[in-house]
Amino acid sequence: MSFLTPQRLVMLVFFLQPIAFGSWLPRIPEIQSAMGLGSAALAIALLGMPVGTLLTLPFAGPLVGRIGARMAILIGFVFYSLAACLPVLAPDPILLFIALMLAGSSISFVELGLNVEADLVEKSTGKLIMNTSHGCWSLGIMVGSLIGSGFVAANVAPGIALPLLAFAVLPVALLAGWALPALKDRTENETGEPQRSAWSLPSPALVGVCLFVFGITMTEGAMADWSAIFLRDALNAEGGLVGLGYSVFAFMVAAGRFGGDFLKRRLGSVNTARLCGTLAVLGAALLFLAPSVEIALIGFGTIGIGVSVGFPLAVTAAAGIGDRAASANVAVLSFVALTGFLIGPPLIGFVAEHSDIRFGVACVIPMLVVSLFLTGRLTPRPVRTKHNLESEVPGVL
């Protein structure tokens, strides 16, 4: 059996995909200073990426279903590698917004293709890889951020560093993507009736999964944007301590995802989600009550473990509903997940403005409770699948 199994190839592309984007993150302060942007103007410009993703996802689902996940990965990665270079080349905030919007649009195709391909590989091989694949993604964005920080320390201009990294990763990603098996989604529902149109309204089953993931991603967005401010304002942290909250959170998200498939095999999807969901609620409550930075860091880590497997489990559940193509359901799920990620930070900011940061961060608790209540929606659904390996690449399977 070849070392480059479909499972390992999927994990490799998951790892490679966010490296270029991760290297962009340490450059944001440089771009802000170069353009003379205030915090509000920068925030508006940075909205370009999620706006591009949100606008593209409704069209990405049907298109990925038509051309196949593997082809979407290959084509999307080329456009993504080009678009990822644009933000560091933008001369003003308007073009920065447009550049990030194009990058977000291209990312939606790659990530949708990756999630669908991981689900199809799971179905065709019987081996669980979704959580581990997302763990590889978390590792990739961390590596990209570290490489980007290294370029900053070496005084390499962003207009040189990011394109250099993007096009160094691209050929490896294309080779790995080309080696993936070309799988087609041939899932039918239990009655064997024709699948619904990709443009039809989501089924009640899909709505339940989407509501589950909304609270998870809302919490992820809140931790990304407000963890440092929480430590500074609520606990008087200074210097490097203020950034530790998100570092601990992100590390535990990656660790939880790498262990997620093991837990899923032992406990099942629903029990895994309930265990992690309970940890997320307890971690958020601990953070709200934290009397010191040390206790707060424990809270951030517990939340990280708690939310780590939420989105990967939801992707598998949405793809397996079987009422229409997996790509269409995963696109709807991704749309709702990103909406939650975007809504969380401003909601916390509004509450913090009228009370304090502790009550602002506590806004995630009721949403996490709702997600915990909806974990039953992740119950695997019996669906009929045909042997869907359309073509094989010699030496891969």
Helices and strands as residue ranges (DSSP letters): H 6-16, H 19-24, G 25-27, H 28-35, H 39-46, H 48-67, H 69-83, G 87-89, H 93-125, H 130-153, H 158-179, E 182-183, H 204-235, G 239-243, H 244-267, H 269-289, H 293-308, H 310-319, H 326-354, H 357-361, H 364-373, G 375-378, E 389-391
